[in-house]
Amino acid sequence: MKINKYIASAEAYSSPGWPDNIEDIIRLGMNEGDFISPHVIEYIKSLSIDLIARHYPPGEVPQLIETIKQVHDMGENVEVLLYPGSDNGIDNLIRTFSEPGDTIIMRLPEYGNTVLFAQTHGLNIQYIEVDPINNLSVDTLLQAYYKYHPAIIYFSNPHNPSGQFIPPSELNRLAEEAQDSLIIIDEAYIHFADITFTGALPLVEKYPNIAVTRTFSKLFGLAGLRIGFTTVNKTIAHHLRILQRIKDLTFISQMAALKSLEHIEEYRQAARDIMESRAYVENSLRELGFHVIGPSYGNFVLFKPTIDPKVLYERLHERGYITRFYTDSRMAKYMRVSIWKKTIMEGFIRTLKEVL
């Protein structure tokens, strides 16, 4: 039996698993959101079993696409494609705009699923290492572009796990010069960096080589429903529809996303609350003598504790908090904690002090 050689040489994306006492655990390791509008919750409860389970999904819900475009003030040359999570959108972009043997540029470290998508598509990954890890610049990206001539340039912005944010105003030059590459800007965490939620979306209308991916898993608290979207220039959108797999889009996930956008100001306030809580955590960690990589512009903070990260992870886990530690050598001394509302994070900091 033959196995695809690119899949055989890759390692599966690891998940923290499903703890037996999941309802008693505060999951600060996956960067999930902790707020869902009461309006969204009530709407989900009102749906019939026919709509959410018995029938095949209807494909893309047009009202959701139109609302996404209205909320973000997108122009006529921008097209929105829906996916069951932004991961699927990133995978589709990679498979559509590159071939096995092509090169993709990304920083190290970077979001693990994107690495997996590139590996299993047979791409040559050229990593960009910067020191410190929250110091990537457009100049560095362009140097790599001219050196490797990649089919794709990918970066998360804000960056996971460092929290670095490259202002979209600086990305015009990248789009102008790197015309021969598709530039994928993963904006899963944009809502915690830009309270207008605009990010790099205006670049999409101007540049056919820019693609921006978004998710409803973070700020909007819909990680379990799996819904996200990709925005691209209308001139290239038809290529992506070949692999879009719209039957994977559930009605409940799309309607929950739609209802969330209908109450966007509630989520804007939720983003402000996370920003305040994030500042509290960064300051508290510094007071404990930890080295904090910051400022973070995501709903998480990366830090280097004063004791072994794995030991600290296990102590916190025993007290009901799941965080994130790393096993690869470059990140082995670091931990990452997701940011929730301030009352939750105050409890986390108290527990952290107790277990040190």
HELIX and SHEET records of a PDB file:
HELIX    1   1 LYS A    5  ALA A    8  1                                   4    
HELIX    2   2 ILE A   22  ASP A   24  5                                   3    
HELIX    3   3 PRO A   38  SER A   46  1                                   9    
HELIX    4   4 ILE A   49  ILE A   49  1                                   1    
HELIX    5   5 ASP A   50  ARG A   54  3                                   5    
HELIX    6   6 PRO A   62  VAL A   71  1                                  10    
HELIX    7   7 SER A   86  THR A   96  1                                  11    
HELIX    8   8 GLY A  112  THR A  120  1                                   9    
HELIX    9   9 VAL A  138  TYR A  148  1                                  11    
HELIX   10  10 PRO A  168  GLU A  170  5                                   3    
HELIX   11  11 LEU A  171  GLU A  177  1                                   7    
HELIX   12  12 ILE A  190  PHE A  192  5                                   3    
HELIX   13  13 LEU A  201  LYS A  206  1                                   6    
HELIX   14  14 ALA A  223  LEU A  225  5                                   3    
HELIX   15  15 ALA A  237  LEU A  240  1                                   4    
HELIX   16  16 ARG A  241  LEU A  243  5                                   3    
HELIX   17  17 ILE A  246  ASP A  248  5                                   3    
HELIX   18  18 PHE A  251  GLU A  262  1                                  12    
HELIX   19  19 ILE A  264  GLU A  287  1                                  24    
HELIX   20  20 PRO A  309  GLU A  318  1                                  10    
HELIX   21  21 SER A  329  MET A  331  5                                   3    
HELIX   22  22 LYS A  342  VAL A  355  1                                  14    
SHEET    1   A 2 ILE A  26  ARG A  27  0                                        
SHEET    2   A 2 TYR A 321  ILE A 322  1                                        
SHEET    1   B 7 VAL A  78  TYR A  83  0                                        
SHEET    2   B 7 GLY A 228  ASN A 233 -1                                        
SHEET    3   B 7 ILE A 210  THR A 215 -1                                        
SHEET    4   B 7 LEU A 182  ASP A 186  1                                        
SHEET    5   B 7 ILE A 152  SER A 156  1                                        
SHEET    6   B 7 THR A 103  LEU A 108  1                                        
SHEET    7   B 7 ASN A 124  GLU A 129  1                                        
SHEET    1   C 4 HIS A 291  ILE A 293  0                                        
SHEET    2   C 4 PHE A 300  LYS A 304 -1                                        
SHEET    3   C 4 MET A 335  SER A 338 -1                                        
SHEET    4   C 4 ARG A 324  PHE A 325 -1                                        
END                                                                             
